[in-house]
C-alpha cells in the first residue's frame, strides 16, 4: 500500500512561513513598544500616516530578523524540536532564496525611512535604522558566544521606541518619558524571550548553545517576574509624567497585574517541580502580546483629549 502523495506547497506560503506571518503574535509584539513610544510623546494623537509607515517599517524589520535568524540557525534548527520544521531547517527553501527575501525586507524598511517618514526627521531616522541593522542581523549568532543572548534582542527591540519617537519629534530629547519607555521595552523583551527560551532548554543544553533561560537556571522565573514588574513601573512613571485619565490608569493597572501574575505562575510551577512545556511557553508569549497591547490601549484611551 503506497502512502498519500506529497502536496506541493506554493512558494509564497513558504515565504510567509519563513517570516512567521502564520504566527501573528510575533509580528505584533514588535509594534507594541512603537505604539507606547508614539503615545507617550508630548503631543498626541500621532499623525495617522506616520503610524501607518511605522507599522509597515516594523513589519519589514521583523520579517528581516526572522529570516536572518533562520539563516544563522539553519544547521541548529533541525536539532531542536520546536524549530525543526521551519522552511530552511527542513530544506523546503534554499539559502539563496532566503537571502534574496532578506534583501527585499531590508529594502522595504529603507523605503519606509526614505520615502514615508517626514523629510525633516529623515536624517536622524536613517541613522537609527542603520545603527539597528548590525544587532538585528547579528543577534541570532549571540547564542554561540554570549550567555544572555536575550539581552541582545532586547537592545534590538529598543529601536522600536527610538525610531518612532525620532520620526514624530525629530530628536531624541524626550527626557524621562523616552528613557523610561526604552527601559520598559528592554525589560519586557528580556522577560518574554527568556520564557520563550525555556521551551528549548533541553535541546540548547544538548547542542551547546546559550540562552538566558540556561544561564539564569532556577532563578529564571524570578528574573522574568522582576522584568515584568519593572516594565509596568517604568510605563506607569512615563504615563504619570505625561498625564493619564482614570480609565487609562484602570486599564494600565489591569494589564500590569496580569503581566506580573504570569511571572508568578512560572515561579509557582517551578516550586511544584514542573518545567514549562513548549505549549506553556507559547501561551505565555501570546498572553504577553495581549497584556502589552492592553497597556498600549491604556495609553491611547488615557491620553485622549
Secondary structure, 3 states (H helix, E strand, C coil): CCCCCCCCCCHHHHHHHHCCCCCHHHHHHHHHHHHHHHCCCCCCCCCHHHHHHHHHHHHHHHHHHHHHHHHHCCCCHHHCCCCCCCCCCCCCCCHHHHHHHHHHHHHHHHHHHHHHCCHHHHHHHHHHHHHHHHHHHHHHHHHHCCCCHHHHHHHHHHHHHHHHHHHHHCCCCCHHHHHHHHHHHHHHHHHHHHHHHHCCHHHHHHHCCCCHHHHHHHHHHHHHHHHHHHHHHHHHHHHHHHCCCHHHHHHHHHHHHHHHHHHHHHHHHHHCCCCCCHHHHHHHHHHHHHHHHHHHHHHHHHCCC
